[in-house]
Amino acid sequence: MGFDQKGSTVFSVKQNKQGQWDVCEEGFENPLASFNSPEDANKYARNLANVKEGSTVKVIN
């Protein structure tokens, strides 16, 4: 049994109340990761989207 990586997933990058930048997967409450800089968070989110076919990244200001 394998894990299906296909599907349309949205990864969002947004700043949390503590000033860090969270990477979240749409439909899940907790962030996948938190970063000190928006650049690092964006890079991580883009890498996730590249692995999961059909995924996109959006930045929430």
C-alpha positions in Angstrom: 0.0 0.0 0.0 1.4 3.4 -1.0 0.8 7.0 -0.1 -0.9 9.0 -2.9 0.8 12.3 -3.3 -1.6 13.6 -6.0 -4.3 16.1 -5.3 -4.9 19.8 -5.1 -3.4 21.1 -1.8 -2.9 24.7 -0.8 -0.1 25.5 1.5 -0.4 28.9 3.1 2.3 31.1 4.6 1.2 33.6 7.3 2.6 35.5 10.2 1.5 34.3 13.7 0.8 36.4 16.8 4.4 35.7 18.0 5.9 37.2 14.9 7.0 33.9 13.3 5.9 32.7 9.9 3.8 29.6 9.8 3.4 27.1 6.9 0.0 25.5 7.1 -1.8 23.0 4.9 -5.4 23.9 4.1 -7.8 21.9 6.2 -5.5 21.4 9.1 -5.4 23.6 12.3 -1.8 23.3 13.3 1.1 24.6 11.3 3.5 22.2 9.6 6.5 24.4 10.5 7.3 27.9 11.8 10.2 30.1 10.7 11.7 33.4 11.7 11.7 34.8 8.2 9.0 34.9 5.5 11.7 33.9 2.9 12.4 30.6 4.8 8.7 29.9 5.2 8.1 30.5 1.5 11.0 28.3 0.5 9.7 25.4 2.7 6.1 25.8 1.4 7.4 25.8 -2.3 9.4 22.7 -1.6 6.3 21.0 -0.2 4.2 22.1 -3.2 6.8 20.8 -5.6 6.6 17.3 -4.0 2.8 17.1 -4.0 1.6 17.4 -7.6 -1.1 20.0 -8.2 -0.3 22.0 -5.0 -0.1 25.7 -4.7 1.3 28.2 -2.2 -0.4 31.4 -1.1 1.0 34.1 1.2 -1.5 35.7 3.6 -0.6 39.2 4.7 
